[in-house]
Amino acid sequence: MKKNYLKLNVWLMASLMGIFTFTACSSDDDGKEDDGDKKNIVMENNSTLQGSVKNGQTVTLKEGYNFALNGEYNVEEGGKLIIEPGVTISAKSDDGTIDFILVEQGGKIEAEGTADKPIVMTADNKEAGAWGGVHICGKAPINIGTVGKSEVGDAPYGGVLAGDNSGILRYIRVEYAGYKFTSEKECNGFTFYAVGNGTTIDHLEAYKGSDDGYEWFGGTVNAKYLLSVSNSDDSFDWTEGWCGKGQFFVAYQEDQSTLGYACDCLIEADNYDKNMDATPTSCPTLANLTLIGADQEEGTRGVRLRAGTHVKLYNTLVDGKSKNLTTETEQTESSLVDGTSVLNYVAIAGDVNCSGDGGYSSALFTDATNHNSINNTFSLTNKVVGTAGEGAAMKTVDSWFDDAAYIGAVQSSDAWINESWVKF
């Protein structure tokens, strides 16, 4: 009997060692996702991202490695994508597929770079519109109904969870995004669909895309330190009831002769163009913005407030367009007249251009109580560094903000824009 027990024990130990060896190898695979039962997948250098991160799975892209993006890469409900510092993802933009990253409702992305090791999402073809950018769908409120469908991937978004958490985006640069699906659908650098304020967003750059740098479709998400460089449509765009907060936003647009294409608005802001009275009404609170355009041809706009949007805008300087600040539609102008919307410590080159539909005017903009100014000439270094005088102490407005009582996004004494993660 002793011999039989010994043989059985040896057999069991060998079997267990074999199982352990198989499990260890499969968790450190070559990046293929054809084994649906894998829960923790570690992607190694030069793996290809394609398909989905499924419910219950966590996929980790290891620090400092390079990855290819081939087609759409979805993070499904219950899935998590972790991207470590120094990762580079390059879309295979010349293979005829549409490349983008989409985080669906209930999915999570934890993409945390650092100032010295940013996460870079780019394309093999270094031209605007080479790939589709990053899209996040959340469960926060929107004003087009209970649920919308994303322009990219037809994923549902919207709900009632203002505090919904889709994860973390930090120290990420998205380059050459803006893939054009149709005349009505183009991808942005970063697109936030009903993203909730449980999500962390800071230190992002959208660089030389063929559509908007950033677009918010409703939601409540907050953001700090966003940079939009030479994106051909709008630098920042919101619609469908975005009510988040933002601080330290920079838009910089090079001129058409340099880029080979023209850029549109520095900010294009809507409530909902099909129903300007839709609720919740778009009304972000934004402070410390530097918005610099490069196209002063007649009719070009800097900050364009329209389609019923409300806004609370503080400590902002705007230059480089023929119309650096415009107000349109009765709902938008009325909100400025009755104090629902606020323009305080806003300095612009040129005058304010108002539609007059709701009674707002340049005289109201420059009323002494608002601390705004027109016809400014700004002295900036390194394209966007410098301020235009004293501003509102923002912690008295909302404790979420840094105090930053100056007009503009980048003080010369704190030139975060010169950190190594930034690209001009």
Residue pairs with C-beta under 8 A, 6 or more apart in sequence:
26 35
26 38
27 38
27 40
27 41
27 42
28 42
28 44
29 35
29 38
29 41
29 42
29 44
30 44
30 47
31 41
31 43
31 44
31 47
31 48
31 49
31 67
33 41
33 50
33 51
33 52
33 53
33 54
33 59
36 54
38 57
39 56
39 57
39 58
40 57
40 58
40 60
41 57
41 58
41 59
41 60
42 60
42 62
43 49
43 59
43 60
43 61
43 62
43 65
43 67
44 62
44 65
45 62
45 65
45 66
46 65
46 66
46 67
46 68
47 65
47 67
47 68
48 67
48 68
48 69
48 70
49 61
49 67
49 68
49 69
49 70
49 73
49 89
49 101
50 69
50 70
50 71
50 72
50 73
51 73
51 74
52 73
52 74
52 75
52 76
52 79
53 59
53 73
53 74
53 75
53 76
53 79
53 80
53 81
53 107
54 76
54 78
54 79
55 76
55 77
55 78
55 79
56 78
56 79
57 79
57 80
58 79
58 80
58 81
58 82
59 79
59 80
59 81
59 82
60 82
60 84
61 67
61 81
61 82
61 83
61 84
61 87
61 89
62 84
62 87
63 84
63 85
63 86
63 87
63 117
64 84
64 85
64 86
64 87
64 117
65 86
65 87
65 88
66 87
66 88
66 89
66 90
67 87
67 88
67 89
67 90
68 89
68 90
68 91
68 92
69 89
69 90
69 91
69 92
69 99
69 101
69 121
69 131
70 91
70 92
70 95
70 97
70 99
71 97
71 98
71 99
72 98
72 99
72 100
72 101
72 102
72 132
72 153
73 100
73 101
73 102
74 102
74 103
74 104
74 107
74 153
74 155
75 81
75 101
75 102
75 103
75 104
75 107
75 108
75 109
76 104
76 106
76 107
77 104
77 105
77 106
77 107
78 106
78 107
79 107
79 108
80 107
80 108
80 109
80 110
80 167
81 101
81 103
81 107
81 108
81 109
81 110
81 111
82 110
82 111
83 89
83 109
83 110
83 111
83 112
83 113
83 119
84 112
85 112
85 113
85 114
85 117
85 118
85 119
85 171
86 113
86 117
86 118
86 119
87 113
87 119
87 120
88 119
88 120
88 121
88 122
89 101
89 119
89 120
89 121
89 122
90 122
90 123
90 124
91 99
91 121
91 122
91 123
91 124
91 130
91 131
91 132
92 99
92 124
93 99
93 123
93 124
93 125
93 130
93 131
93 176
94 124
94 125
98 131
98 132
98 179
98 181
99 123
99 131
99 132
99 179
100 131
100 132
100 133
100 134
100 135
100 152
100 153
100 179
100 187
101 109
101 121
101 132
101 133
101 134
101 135
102 135
102 137
102 150
102 152
102 153
102 155
103 109
103 134
103 135
103 136
103 137
103 166
103 167
104 137
104 153
104 155
104 156
105 137
105 138
105 139
105 155
105 156
105 157
105 159
106 139
107 137
107 166
108 165
108 166
108 167
109 136
109 166
109 167
109 168
109 169
110 167
110 168
111 119
111 167
111 168
111 169
111 170
111 172
112 119
112 168
112 170
112 171
113 119
113 170
113 171
113 172
113 203
113 421
114 171
114 421
115 171
115 203
115 419
115 420
115 421
116 420
116 421
117 171
118 171
118 172
118 173
118 420
118 421
119 171
119 172
119 173
120 172
120 173
120 175
121 133
121 134
121 172
121 173
121 174
121 175
121 177
122 173
122 174
122 175
122 176
123 130
123 131
123 175
123 176
123 177
124 130
125 176
126 175
126 176
127 176
128 176
128 178
128 208
128 209
128 210
128 231
128 232
128 259
128 261
129 176
129 177
129 178
129 179
129 180
129 186
129 209
129 210
129 211
130 176
130 177
130 179
131 176
131 177
131 179
131 187
132 152
132 177
132 178
132 179
132 187
133 174
133 177
133 178
133 179
133 187
133 188
133 189
133 190
133 191
133 206
133 209
134 169
134 172
134 174
134 177
134 189
134 190
134 191
135 150
135 152
135 153
135 155
135 187
135 191
135 193
136 166
136 167
136 169
136 190
136 191
136 192
136 193
136 195
136 199
137 150
137 155
137 156
137 157
137 166
137 193
137 194
137 195
138 157
138 159
138 161
138 164
138 166
138 192
138 193
138 194
138 195
138 196
138 199
138 219
138 221
139 157
139 158
139 159
139 160
139 161
139 164
139 194
139 196
140 158
140 159
140 161
140 162
140 163
140 164
140 194
140 195
140 196
140 197
140 218
140 219
140 220
140 221
141 158
141 159
141 160
141 162
141 194
141 218
141 219
141 220
141 241
141 243
141 280
142 148
142 157
142 158
142 194
142 217
142 218
142 219
142 240
142 241
142 280
143 218
143 240
143 241
143 271
143 272
143 275
143 278
143 279
143 280
143 281
143 282
144 158
144 218
144 240
144 241
144 272
144 274
144 278
145 158
146 158
146 159
147 156
147 157
147 158
147 159
148 156
148 157
148 158
148 193
148 194
148 217
148 218
148 240
149 155
149 156
149 157
150 156
150 157
150 191
150 193
151 181
151 185
151 186
151 187
151 191
152 181
152 185
152 187
152 191
155 193
157 193
157 194
157 217
157 218
158 193
158 194
158 218
159 194
161 196
162 196
162 197
162 220
163 196
163 197
163 198
163 220
164 194
164 195
164 196
164 197
164 198
164 199
165 196
165 198
165 199
166 195
166 196
166 198
166 199
167 199
167 200
168 199
168 200
168 201
169 190
169 199
169 200
169 201
169 202
169 204
170 200
170 201
170 202
170 203
170 204
171 203
171 204
171 421
172 203
172 204
172 205
173 204
173 205
173 207
173 421
173 422
173 423
174 189
174 190
174 204
174 205
174 206
174 207
174 209
175 207
175 208
175 209
175 423
176 207
176 208
176 209
177 187
177 188
177 189
177 206
177 209
177 210
177 211
178 186
178 187
178 188
178 189
178 209
178 210
178 211
178 212
178 231
178 232
178 233
179 186
179 187
179 210
180 186
180 187
180 210
180 211
181 187
186 210
186 211
186 233
187 209
187 211
188 206
188 209
188 211
188 212
188 213
188 214
188 215
188 231
188 237
189 206
189 207
189 209
189 211
189 212
189 213
189 214
189 228
189 231
190 204
190 206
190 213
190 214
190 215
191 212
191 214
191 215
191 217
192 201
192 214
192 215
192 216
192 217
192 219
192 221
192 242
193 217
193 218
193 219
194 217
194 218
194 219
194 240
195 216
195 219
195 220
195 221
196 219
196 220
196 221
197 220
197 221
197 222
197 244
199 221
201 221
201 222
201 223
201 224
201 226
202 223
202 224
202 225
203 224
203 225
203 421
204 214
204 223
204 225
204 226
204 227
205 226
205 227
205 228
205 229
205 421
205 422
205 423
206 212
206 213
206 214
206 227
206 228
206 229
206 231
207 229
207 230
207 231
207 423
208 229
208 230
208 231
208 259
209 231
209 232
210 231
210 232
210 233
210 261
211 231
211 232
211 233
212 231
212 233
212 234
212 235
212 236
212 237
212 268
213 228
213 229
213 231
213 234
213 235
213 236
213 251
214 226
214 228
214 235
214 236
214 237
215 234
215 236
215 237
215 238
215 239
216 237
216 238
216 239
216 240
216 242
216 244
216 284
217 239
217 240
217 242
218 239
218 240
218 241
218 242
218 280
218 282
219 241
219 242
219 243
219 244
220 242
220 243
220 244
221 244
222 244
222 245
222 246
222 400
223 244
223 245
223 246
223 247
223 249
224 246
224 247
224 248
224 402
225 247
225 248
225 416
226 236
226 246
226 248
226 249
226 250
227 249
227 250
227 251
227 252
227 417
227 422
228 235
228 236
228 249
228 250
228 251
228 252
229 251
229 252
229 253
229 254
229 423
229 424
230 252
230 253
230 254
230 259
230 263
231 253
231 263
232 259
232 261
232 262
232 263
232 264
233 263
233 264
233 265
234 264
234 265
234 266
234 267
234 268
235 251
235 253
235 263
235 265
235 266
235 267
235 291
236 249
236 251
236 266
236 267
236 268
237 265
237 267
237 268
237 269
238 269
238 270
238 282
238 284
238 309
239 269
239 270
239 271
239 272
239 273
239 282
239 307
239 309
240 270
240 271
240 272
240 278
240 282
241 271
241 272
241 278
241 279
241 280
241 281
241 282
242 282
242 284
243 280
243 281
243 282
243 283
243 284
244 284
244 285
245 284
245 285
245 286
245 398
245 400
245 401
246 284
246 285
246 286
246 287
247 286
247 287
247 288
247 394
247 401
247 402
247 404
248 288
248 289
248 402
248 404
248 409
248 410
248 416
249 286
249 288
249 289
249 290
249 291
249 409
250 289
250 290
250 291
250 384
250 409
250 410
250 417
251 266
251 267
251 289
251 290
251 291
251 292
251 293
252 292
252 383
252 384
252 424
253 263
253 266
253 292
253 293
253 294
253 295
253 320
254 263
254 294
255 294
255 295
256 262
256 263
256 294
256 295
262 295
263 293
263 294
263 295
264 300
264 301
265 301
265 302
265 303
265 304
265 321
266 291
266 292
266 293
266 301
266 302
266 303
266 318
266 320
266 321
267 291
267 302
267 303
267 304
267 305
268 301
268 304
268 306
269 282
269 303
269 304
269 305
269 306
269 307
269 309
269 311
270 282
270 306
270 307
270 308
270 309
271 277
271 278
271 281
271 282
271 307
271 308
271 309
271 310
271 331
271 332
272 278
272 282
272 307
272 308
273 307
276 307
276 308
276 329
276 331
277 308
277 331
278 308
281 308
281 309
281 310
282 308
282 309
282 310
282 311
283 309
283 310
283 311
283 312
283 340
283 341
284 311
284 312
285 311
285 312
285 314
285 397
285 398
286 311
286 312
286 313
286 314
286 316
287 313
287 314
287 315
287 316
287 391
287 392
287 394
287 397
287 401
287 404
288 314
288 315
288 316
288 391
288 394
288 404
288 406
288 407
288 408
288 409
289 313
289 315
289 316
289 317
289 318
289 408
289 409
290 316
290 317
290 380
290 384
290 408
290 409
290 410
291 302
291 303
291 316
291 317
291 318
291 319
291 320
292 319
292 320
292 380
292 383
292 384
293 300
293 302
293 319
293 320
293 321
293 324
294 320
295 320
295 321
296 320
296 321
296 322
297 322
298 322
299 322
299 323
300 321
300 322
300 323
301 321
301 322
301 323
301 324
301 326
302 318
302 319
302 320
302 321
302 323
302 324
302 325
302 326
302 348
303 313
303 316
303 318
303 324
303 325
303 326
304 326
304 328
305 311
305 325
305 326
305 327
305 328
305 332
306 326
306 327
306 328
306 329
306 332
307 328
307 329
307 332
308 329
308 331
308 332
309 331
309 332
310 332
310 335
310 340
310 341
311 341
311 342
311 343
312 341
312 342
312 397
313 342
313 343
313 344
313 346
314 342
314 344
314 345
314 346
314 391
314 392
314 394
314 397
315 344
315 345
315 346
315 391
315 392
315 394
315 404
315 405
315 406
315 407
315 408
316 345
316 346
316 347
316 407
316 408
317 346
317 347
317 348
317 376
317 378
317 387
317 388
317 407
317 408
318 324
318 325
318 346
318 347
318 348
318 349
319 348
319 349
319 376
319 378
320 349
321 350
322 350
323 350
323 353
324 348
324 349
324 350
325 343
325 346
325 348
325 352
325 353
325 365
326 352
326 353
326 354
326 355
327 333
327 336
327 352
327 353
327 354
327 355
327 358
327 360
328 355
328 357
329 355
329 357
329 358
330 357
330 358
331 358
332 341
332 358
332 360
333 354
333 355
333 356
333 357
333 358
333 359
333 360
334 340
334 358
334 359
334 360
335 341
335 358
336 342
336 343
336 358
336 360
336 364
337 358
337 359
337 360
337 364
343 365
343 370
343 372
344 370
344 371
344 372
344 392
345 370
345 371
345 372
345 390
345 391
345 392
345 407
346 365
346 370
346 372
346 373
346 407
347 372
347 373
347 376
347 378
347 388
347 389
347 407
348 372
348 373
348 374
348 376
349 375
349 376
349 377
349 378
350 374
350 375
351 362
351 374
351 375
352 361
352 362
352 365
352 366
352 374
354 360
354 361
354 362
362 374
364 370
365 372
365 374
366 372
366 373
366 374
371 391
371 392
373 388
376 388
378 386
378 388
379 386
380 386
381 412
382 415
382 417
382 418
383 424
384 409
384 410
384 417
385 410
385 411
385 412
385 415
385 417
385 418
386 408
386 410
386 411
386 412
387 406
387 407
387 408
387 410
387 411
387 412
388 406
388 407
388 408
389 406
389 407
390 405
390 406
390 407
391 404
391 405
391 406
391 407
392 405
393 403
393 405
394 401
394 402
394 403
394 404
394 405
395 401
395 402
395 403
409 417
410 416
410 417
